[in-house]
Each structure stands twice: as structure tokens, then as C-alpha cells.
Amino acid sequence: MPLKVGNTENMENQTNLTKKPEILTTTVTDPFSNQEYLQRKLYFLLEHLKKMHSDLPEQYQMRISYDLLAGLANSLLNDTIFEIVKGLMEIQHVTEAHLMQVREKVENDHQLEVKQWESKIQDPEELEHIIALMKIKHGKNMKDTDMKLVLHLDQKVKDQQSTLEKAGVPGFYVTDNPKEINIQMYLLDFILRLSRLKFESNK
């Protein structure tokens, strides 16, 4: 029995209906999804970190391990950490400038108080006695002021440590240990110096 040949156009339409649609894709180069790019950037960061590390005093070279440097380089693959550190440094500079102004105001207030007494007292011996008392009072006041400023700065350091720890930057955690703080300062310096370098992905 001969095969019945249907309408060719209808057959093509049916074929088109059952055919899976082709997905049109546009290739977008995302450097952060490119493993080769990330590997080269990691190598770039790590090589510069090793050079910076070699310039440190020997006692700190021993305390900052290769694993710590590698972890730090890995955390810096995304530029977010650079921005966080820059922001923290800006806050620190503003804070230090403000605290310096506070201290200068206290000093100026002390000088003004002495001048006021000098304009009031005519007797040299009495004036000398009052100024001696003022020096004791002002010395104590300045000592208390400096203590408050130091405590304020210490709190800012803890805030920085906590922020960087939460951001996942190796080597950072809240501590009062002077040696550990020095190490963290070196690591911060490393990050700031790396932030000024330009990584060229095509090299």
C-alpha cells in the first residue's frame, strides 16, 4: 500500500512545534568566575606579600607564616577587603585628628586659666603659689585626659580587629596582646600597599 504523503508545509510546522528551542547565550567575561584569572591574581598577591614579608624584622617574619600569607592573599582576591581597610583607616585618621583637637583644647584651657590668674593677682609670691597649684591641677587633668584618649583609641583598635575578623581576613581577632597587635599592623600595612598596586589580568 503506497504511503500517503501529507502537506509538506504542515509537516514542517509540526516538526517546528516539537523541536526544542535553541537558547541564545551571550558570552560575558566575568573575571571572578575565571579560574585562570583568579590563579594569576592569587600568585600576584602572594608574590608581593612574600617580598613585603622578607623586609620585616626577623622576629615578625617567624610569627607570620606562609600559610597566613596565603590565606591573606586568598581573602584579597575580591577587592571588598581593600575597601573595608581603606574605610577603617579613614575613620582612624578622623578619630586621631579629633582626639588631638580635644587634647589641644585642654592645653589651651590650662594656659587661659593661668593668664586669668596672672591678670588678677598682683603679689608675685601669691601668684607663684597659685601657678604652682595650677601646674599640679593641670598635670592631673592632662593625665586623666590622656588616659581617656588612650582608652578611646584602644576601643577603636578593637572595633577594627572585630570588623576584619568578621570580614574573614586571616590574622585578625580581638586582642590586647601588644605583639599580636604589631603583627596585625604589619598585615594592615601589607593590605594598604597591595591596594595601591594594579593587577593586569592580561599579563
Secondary structure, 3 states (H helix, E strand, C coil): CCCCCCCHHHHHHHHHHHCCCCCCCCCCCCHHHCHHHHHHHHHHHHHHHHHHHHCCCHHHHHHCCHHHHHHHHHHCCCCHHHHHHHHHHHHHHHHHHHHHHHHHHHHHHHHHHHHHHHHHCCCHHHHHHHHHHHHHHHHHHHHHHHHHHHHHHHHHHHHHHHHHHHCCCCCCCCCCCHHHHHHHHHHHHHHHHHHCCCCCCCC
